[in-house]
Amino acid sequence: MNLESPKVSVSKSPEDVFNFLADVKNFESLMPENISKFEVLGEDKFLFALKGMPEIILKKKEVIPPNKIILGAAGGKIDFSLIANITEVDAASSDVKLDFTGDFNPMMAMMIKGPITKFIETLVTSIPKAI
C-alpha cells in the first residue's frame, strides 16, 4: 500500500526543514489533536499513539541530507515506512511531501487507508506552522 500526502510549501531552506524533521522530538508538534501519547525513546526513535489505536514506534531508518528522511516501524506486527521528501524551490523555500508505504493484507489495508491518509495529511500540513 502506497499513500501520498499533498505537497506543502515551507518558507525555509531544505536544510532547515531537514534539520527540523531529523530531530525526532519535533514530531510531537506535528501530531494530530487526537494524540494520546508521545514519547521520545532515543535520538532516532519515538513512540506515539492516537486515541483508539495501538502504540506505534517509529525509528529513523535512513537519512539523505537535505532531501529525504525515512522513518520505519520499529517492532510490532506491521512493517511500514514514512518517507519525508524535501525539494528545494529556491534558497529560502522548499516543498515537502510525505509518502507512506506498507505491506498489508487487503482487509487491513482497507481499514487503515482512511486514518493513515488523514494522519499523513495532518503531519505535512503542520510542518510550515511548526518550523
PyRosetta script that sets phi, psi and omega in degrees:
from pyrosetta import init, pose_from_sequence

init()
pose = pose_from_sequence("MNLESPKVSVSKSPEDVFNFLADVKNFESLMPENISKFEVLGEDKFLFALKGMPEIILKKKEVIPPNKIILGAAGGKIDFSLIANITEVDAASSDVKLDFTGDFNPMMAMMIKGPITKFIETLVTSIPKAI")
pose.set_psi(1, 128.8)
pose.set_omega(1, 178.2)
pose.set_phi(2, -124.4)
pose.set_psi(2, 125.6)
pose.set_omega(2, 178.0)
pose.set_phi(3, -125.6)
pose.set_psi(3, 145.8)
pose.set_omega(3, 179.2)
pose.set_phi(4, -125.9)
pose.set_psi(4, 140.8)
pose.set_omega(4, 174.8)
pose.set_phi(5, -84.2)
pose.set_psi(5, 165.0)
pose.set_omega(5, 169.5)
pose.set_phi(6, -65.9)
pose.set_psi(6, 157.7)
pose.set_omega(6, 176.6)
pose.set_phi(7, -84.1)
pose.set_psi(7, 135.0)
pose.set_omega(7, 176.8)
pose.set_phi(8, -118.7)
pose.set_psi(8, 148.4)
pose.set_omega(8, 177.5)
pose.set_phi(9, -96.1)
pose.set_psi(9, 138.0)
pose.set_omega(9, -179.3)
pose.set_phi(10, -126.2)
pose.set_psi(10, 132.8)
pose.set_omega(10, -178.9)
pose.set_phi(11, -83.4)
pose.set_psi(11, 51.3)
pose.set_omega(11, 178.4)
pose.set_phi(12, -141.6)
pose.set_psi(12, 157.0)
pose.set_omega(12, 177.5)
pose.set_phi(13, -68.9)
pose.set_psi(13, 158.5)
pose.set_omega(13, 176.3)
pose.set_phi(14, -55.9)
pose.set_psi(14, -35.9)
pose.set_omega(14, 178.9)
pose.set_phi(15, -62.8)
pose.set_psi(15, -42.3)
pose.set_omega(15, 179.1)
pose.set_phi(16, -64.2)
pose.set_psi(16, -43.9)
pose.set_omega(16, 179.3)
pose.set_phi(17, -64.6)
pose.set_psi(17, -44.6)
pose.set_omega(17, 179.6)
pose.set_phi(18, -60.0)
pose.set_psi(18, -47.1)
pose.set_omega(18, -178.9)
pose.set_phi(19, -62.4)
pose.set_psi(19, -37.6)
pose.set_omega(19, 177.6)
pose.set_phi(20, -64.0)
pose.set_psi(20, -48.8)
pose.set_omega(20, -177.2)
pose.set_phi(21, -73.6)
pose.set_psi(21, -23.3)
pose.set_omega(21, 179.9)
pose.set_phi(22, -72.3)
pose.set_psi(22, -20.4)
pose.set_omega(22, 177.8)
pose.set_phi(23, -92.0)
pose.set_psi(23, 106.1)
pose.set_omega(23, -173.3)
pose.set_phi(24, -60.3)
pose.set_psi(24, -23.9)
pose.set_omega(24, 178.2)
pose.set_phi(25, -60.0)
pose.set_psi(25, -31.2)
pose.set_omega(25, -176.4)
pose.set_phi(26, -70.3)
pose.set_psi(26, -16.4)
pose.set_omega(26, 179.8)
pose.set_phi(27, -65.5)
pose.set_psi(27, -23.6)
pose.set_omega(27, 178.2)
pose.set_phi(28, -59.6)
pose.set_psi(28, -37.5)
pose.set_omega(28, -178.7)
pose.set_phi(29, -73.7)
pose.set_psi(29, -11.4)
pose.set_omega(29, 179.8)
pose.set_phi(30, -97.0)
pose.set_psi(30, -13.1)
pose.set_omega(30, -172.9)
pose.set_phi(31, -67.3)
pose.set_psi(31, 151.6)
pose.set_omega(31, 177.4)
pose.set_phi(32, -67.6)
pose.set_psi(32, 166.4)
pose.set_omega(32, -178.0)
pose.set_phi(33, -64.1)
pose.set_psi(33, -26.3)
pose.set_omega(33, -176.3)
pose.set_phi(34, -86.2)
pose.set_psi(34, 23.6)
pose.set_omega(34, 177.3)
pose.set_phi(35, -73.4)
pose.set_psi(35, 135.9)
pose.set_omega(35, 179.6)
pose.set_phi(36, -109.0)
pose.set_psi(36, -14.8)
pose.set_omega(36, -179.3)
pose.set_phi(37, -157.9)
pose.set_psi(37, 140.0)
pose.set_omega(37, 172.3)
pose.set_phi(38, -146.6)
pose.set_psi(38, 127.6)
pose.set_omega(38, -177.2)
pose.set_phi(39, -146.6)
pose.set_psi(39, 126.3)
pose.set_omega(39, 175.4)
pose.set_phi(40, -79.6)
pose.set_psi(40, 126.5)
pose.set_omega(40, -176.9)
pose.set_phi(41, -105.0)
pose.set_psi(41, -0.5)
pose.set_omega(41, -179.6)
pose.set_phi(42, 165.5)
pose.set_psi(42, -177.3)
pose.set_omega(42, -178.5)
pose.set_phi(43, -65.6)
pose.set_psi(43, -23.5)
pose.set_omega(43, -173.6)
pose.set_phi(44, -123.4)
pose.set_psi(44, 11.7)
pose.set_omega(44, 177.3)
pose.set_phi(45, -151.7)
pose.set_psi(45, 154.5)
pose.set_omega(45, 179.4)
pose.set_phi(46, -146.1)
pose.set_psi(46, 159.5)
pose.set_omega(46, 179.7)
pose.set_phi(47, -116.2)
pose.set_psi(47, 139.8)
pose.set_omega(47, 173.1)
pose.set_phi(48, -145.1)
pose.set_psi(48, 159.6)
pose.set_omega(48, 176.6)
pose.set_phi(49, -144.6)
pose.set_psi(49, 137.6)
pose.set_omega(49, 172.9)
pose.set_phi(50, -100.5)
pose.set_psi(50, 150.7)
pose.set_omega(50, -178.4)
pose.set_phi(51, -53.7)
pose.set_psi(51, 129.5)
pose.set_omega(51, 178.1)
pose.set_phi(52, 81.2)
pose.set_psi(52, 2.9)
pose.set_omega(52, -179.1)
pose.set_phi(53, -120.9)
pose.set_psi(53, 157.0)
pose.set_omega(53, 177.4)
pose.set_phi(54, -71.0)
pose.set_psi(54, 160.9)
pose.set_omega(54, 177.0)
pose.set_phi(55, -69.2)
pose.set_psi(55, 142.9)
pose.set_omega(55, 179.6)
pose.set_phi(56, -125.4)
pose.set_psi(56, 134.9)
pose.set_omega(56, 175.5)
pose.set_phi(57, -108.3)
pose.set_psi(57, 124.2)
pose.set_omega(57, 176.2)
pose.set_phi(58, -110.4)
pose.set_psi(58, 137.9)
pose.set_omega(58, -178.2)
pose.set_phi(59, -129.9)
pose.set_psi(59, 140.7)
pose.set_omega(59, 176.1)
pose.set_phi(60, -66.3)
pose.set_psi(60, 122.4)
pose.set_omega(60, -179.9)
pose.set_phi(61, -100.0)
pose.set_psi(61, -37.6)
pose.set_omega(61, -177.1)
pose.set_phi(62, -154.1)
pose.set_psi(62, 140.9)
pose.set_omega(62, 175.3)
pose.set_phi(63, -130.2)
pose.set_psi(63, 131.6)
pose.set_omega(63, 178.0)
pose.set_phi(64, -127.5)
pose.set_psi(64, 88.2)
pose.set_omega(64, -176.3)
pose.set_phi(65, -63.0)
pose.set_psi(65, 144.0)
pose.set_omega(65, -11.2)
pose.set_phi(66, -100.2)
pose.set_psi(66, 28.7)
pose.set_omega(66, -169.5)
pose.set_phi(67, -112.3)
pose.set_psi(67, -18.6)
pose.set_omega(67, -174.1)
pose.set_phi(68, -151.1)
pose.set_psi(68, 138.6)
pose.set_omega(68, 172.0)
pose.set_phi(69, -132.0)
pose.set_psi(69, 128.0)
pose.set_omega(69, 179.2)
pose.set_phi(70, -113.2)
pose.set_psi(70, 120.0)
pose.set_omega(70, 174.6)
pose.set_phi(71, -106.4)
pose.set_psi(71, 139.0)
pose.set_omega(71, 179.7)
pose.set_phi(72, -130.2)
pose.set_psi(72, 161.9)
pose.set_omega(72, 177.6)
pose.set_phi(73, -65.1)
pose.set_psi(73, 133.6)
pose.set_omega(73, 178.3)
pose.set_phi(74, -110.2)
pose.set_psi(74, 101.4)
pose.set_omega(74, -177.5)
pose.set_phi(75, 80.4)
pose.set_psi(75, -174.5)
pose.set_omega(75, -178.9)
pose.set_phi(76, 86.6)
pose.set_psi(76, 178.9)
pose.set_omega(76, -174.0)
pose.set_phi(77, -93.0)
pose.set_psi(77, -12.1)
pose.set_omega(77, -177.8)
pose.set_phi(78, -116.3)
pose.set_psi(78, 145.0)
pose.set_omega(78, -178.9)
pose.set_phi(79, -113.3)
pose.set_psi(79, 121.6)
pose.set_omega(79, 178.6)
pose.set_phi(80, -153.3)
pose.set_psi(80, 166.5)
pose.set_omega(80, 177.2)
pose.set_phi(81, -131.7)
pose.set_psi(81, 146.8)
pose.set_omega(81, 173.2)
pose.set_phi(82, -118.3)
pose.set_psi(82, 118.0)
pose.set_omega(82, -173.3)
pose.set_phi(83, -114.2)
pose.set_psi(83, 122.7)
pose.set_omega(83, 174.8)
pose.set_phi(84, -95.8)
pose.set_psi(84, 118.9)
pose.set_omega(84, 177.8)
pose.set_phi(85, -107.3)
pose.set_psi(85, 121.7)
pose.set_omega(85, -177.1)
pose.set_phi(86, -115.1)
pose.set_psi(86, 123.4)
pose.set_omega(86, -178.1)
pose.set_phi(87, -119.3)
pose.set_psi(87, 132.4)
pose.set_omega(87, 179.1)
pose.set_phi(88, -75.4)
pose.set_psi(88, 130.0)
pose.set_omega(88, 173.1)
pose.set_phi(89, -94.0)
pose.set_psi(89, -50.4)
pose.set_omega(89, 170.1)
pose.set_phi(90, -153.9)
pose.set_psi(90, -172.7)
pose.set_omega(90, -173.8)
pose.set_phi(91, -60.3)
pose.set_psi(91, -24.7)
pose.set_omega(91, -175.3)
pose.set_phi(92, -116.5)
pose.set_psi(92, 10.6)
pose.set_omega(92, 177.6)
pose.set_phi(93, -149.7)
pose.set_psi(93, 154.9)
pose.set_omega(93, -174.7)
pose.set_phi(94, -142.2)
pose.set_psi(94, 160.1)
pose.set_omega(94, 168.5)
pose.set_phi(95, -110.6)
pose.set_psi(95, 141.1)
pose.set_omega(95, 179.1)
pose.set_phi(96, -127.2)
pose.set_psi(96, 136.8)
pose.set_omega(96, 176.4)
pose.set_phi(97, -137.7)
pose.set_psi(97, 140.4)
pose.set_omega(97, 177.0)
pose.set_phi(98, -107.6)
pose.set_psi(98, 135.1)
pose.set_omega(98, 174.8)
pose.set_phi(99, -116.8)
pose.set_psi(99, 139.3)
pose.set_omega(99, 177.0)
pose.set_phi(100, -118.2)
pose.set_psi(100, 125.1)
pose.set_omega(100, 176.4)
pose.set_phi(101, -127.6)
pose.set_psi(101, 137.8)
pose.set_omega(101, 179.7)
pose.set_phi(102, -158.2)
pose.set_psi(102, 156.8)
pose.set_omega(102, 179.8)
pose.set_phi(103, -108.0)
pose.set_psi(103, 102.3)
pose.set_omega(103, -176.4)
pose.set_phi(104, -127.6)
pose.set_psi(104, 152.3)
pose.set_omega(104, 173.8)
pose.set_phi(105, -70.6)
pose.set_psi(105, 159.6)
pose.set_omega(105, -174.5)
pose.set_phi(106, -56.4)
pose.set_psi(106, -37.7)
pose.set_omega(106, -179.6)
pose.set_phi(107, -65.8)
pose.set_psi(107, -47.2)
pose.set_omega(107, 178.7)
pose.set_phi(108, -62.4)
pose.set_psi(108, -43.8)
pose.set_omega(108, -179.6)
pose.set_phi(109, -58.7)
pose.set_psi(109, -42.4)
pose.set_omega(109, -179.5)
pose.set_phi(110, -64.0)
pose.set_psi(110, -39.7)
pose.set_omega(110, -178.0)
pose.set_phi(111, -70.8)
pose.set_psi(111, -36.4)
pose.set_omega(111, -172.7)
pose.set_phi(112, -98.7)
pose.set_psi(112, -10.1)
pose.set_omega(112, -175.6)
pose.set_phi(113, -56.8)
pose.set_psi(113, -48.7)
pose.set_omega(113, -179.6)
pose.set_phi(114, -62.0)
pose.set_psi(114, -54.8)
pose.set_omega(114, -179.6)
pose.set_phi(115, -61.0)
pose.set_psi(115, -38.1)
pose.set_omega(115, -179.7)
pose.set_phi(116, -68.7)
pose.set_psi(116, -41.6)
pose.set_omega(116, 178.3)
pose.set_phi(117, -59.2)
pose.set_psi(117, -46.0)
pose.set_omega(117, 179.4)
pose.set_phi(118, -63.7)
pose.set_psi(118, -40.3)
pose.set_omega(118, -179.7)
pose.set_phi(119, -61.8)
pose.set_psi(119, -49.2)
pose.set_omega(119, -177.8)
pose.set_phi(120, -70.0)
pose.set_psi(120, -30.0)
pose.set_omega(120, 175.2)
pose.set_phi(121, -66.2)
pose.set_psi(121, -40.4)
pose.set_omega(121, 177.5)
pose.set_phi(122, -63.4)
pose.set_psi(122, -44.9)
pose.set_omega(122, 179.3)
pose.set_phi(123, -58.2)
pose.set_psi(123, -51.1)
pose.set_omega(123, -173.5)
pose.set_phi(124, -69.0)
pose.set_psi(124, -36.2)
pose.set_omega(124, 179.7)
pose.set_phi(125, -74.5)
pose.set_psi(125, -16.3)
pose.set_omega(125, 176.7)
pose.set_phi(126, -82.3)
pose.set_psi(126, -19.4)
pose.set_omega(126, -175.9)
pose.set_phi(127, -59.0)
pose.set_psi(127, -51.1)
pose.set_omega(127, -178.4)
pose.set_phi(128, -60.0)
pose.set_psi(128, -32.3)
pose.set_omega(128, -179.5)
pose.set_phi(129, -77.2)
pose.set_psi(129, -29.9)
pose.set_omega(129, -172.7)
pose.set_phi(130, -84.2)
pose.set_psi(130, -29.4)
pose.set_omega(130, -175.5)
pose.set_phi(131, -78.2)
pose.dump_pdb("model.pdb")
